[in-house]
Amino acid sequence: MTPSDVLIDAFSRLPAIARSAVDGLSVDDLAWRADPEANTIAWLVWHTARGQDAQVADLAGSDEVWSVDGWAESFGLPFSPAEMGYGMSPADVASVRVEGDLLVAYLEAVTLRTRGYLDDLDAASWDDVVDEQWDPPVTAGARLVSILGDCQQHLGQASFVRGLLDRR
């Protein structure tokens, strides 16, 4: 197995985790908050996909799936299409009110693009420095592991919120 194969397998598991967090929930359920400033399931899944989309597009030197494939329009969110969730206010989080199927479909589209990027990544490119603002500088391989870790954490949070919601 190559490093690409390992990450393809790991990224390919994300949509199923998202699906289990949203399956059978209404838009109101997906927007439920454990407290007035907590993140919602909808926001967590959206942010997971947006983060992966933006960061992999940056690595690949390509446009984001969000912009070029019409997802921004499909979601119809009340903020800039460039928004991906960092530093959002509780009101912004609450405005992510969409169907679970749309959330998962977007994550599936992003994951498919990520897979294509990983399929094309040659062995030498894993060590390419992609961010010199850190010490040590961040390589493509380290960035990909970071993206995957963020996705897993946020989907784990969405699954936890689902558990809280189910026990109300």
Buried (B, 14 or more C-beta within 10 A) or exposed (E): EEBBEEBBEBBBBBBEBBBBBBEEBEEEBBBBBEEEEBBBBBBBBBBBBBBBBBBBBEBBEEEBBBBEBEBBEEBEBEEEEEBBBEEBEEEBBBBBBBBBEBBBBBBBBBBEBBBBBBEEBEEEBBEBEBEEEEEEEBBBBBBBBBBBEBBBEBBEBBBBBBEEBEEE
